[in-house]
Amino acid sequence: MTRSLIESLNVKEMGEIDPCDLPDFCRKPVLVLGCGNILFGDDGFGCAVVEYMEEHRAVPEAVCLLDVGTGVRKLLFTLCLSPVRPKRLLILDAIDAGRTPGEIFEMDPAEIPAVKLDDFSLHQLPTSNLLRELQESCGVEVRVLACQTGPLPEEISQGLSSAVSAAIPPAAEWLIQCYFPENPRSQLAPLPQTPKPFCTASPETPTGSHPQRQ
């Protein structure tokens, strides 16, 4: 087994930082990252889910919800170096896994394909390694909620397909059920077609605790 990424990094200086000076994505117990390139059709799914949540749901104080676009690797690298990390990390992204367009499914980080076609993809090997490092060496629970894309454009073309757009509300409801601490403000009108089978455990973190494009 290769030496741990964390062991190969000089984190001594990072350990001397006051945790209060760290960004929310390091300090809050739950971190949700919407990934993707909004310029390439359905690849913007993860970003669209974050936008939907911000517009239609109240996000608890214990949750950090971010649209990271194509910049997820830099943020994950920062988490690996940080002396304080979230307890739970959820990645939202679009993947071409040969399923029905708009289908929502959970993927284990270890199952993320290493070979992809362009630099914007979440699923290239460096990012996959960082997710595994956070999970195996840093004690962070890492999960990936993916949506099957339709055909992705070869040139810049914004906007989700109707099938992927329809998957946004169910994905948001799944996120609320599995990752939001109990918060009456987040319990608004129920969303259709909730993918309940994806949620295998209820969140244990109380409010205020520590926390493609192909």
Buried (B, 14 or more C-beta within 10 A) or exposed (E): EEEEBBEEEEBEEBEEBEEEEBEBBBBBBBBBBBBBBBBBBBBBBBBBBBBBBEEEBBBBEBBBBBBBBBEBBEBBBBBBBBEBBBBBBBBBBBBBBEBEBBBBBBBEBEEBBEEBEBEBBBBBEEBBBBBBBBBBEBEBBBBBBBBBBBEBBEEEEEBBBEBBBBBBBBBBBBBBBBBBBEBEEBEEEEBEEBBEEBBEEEBEBEBEEBBBBB
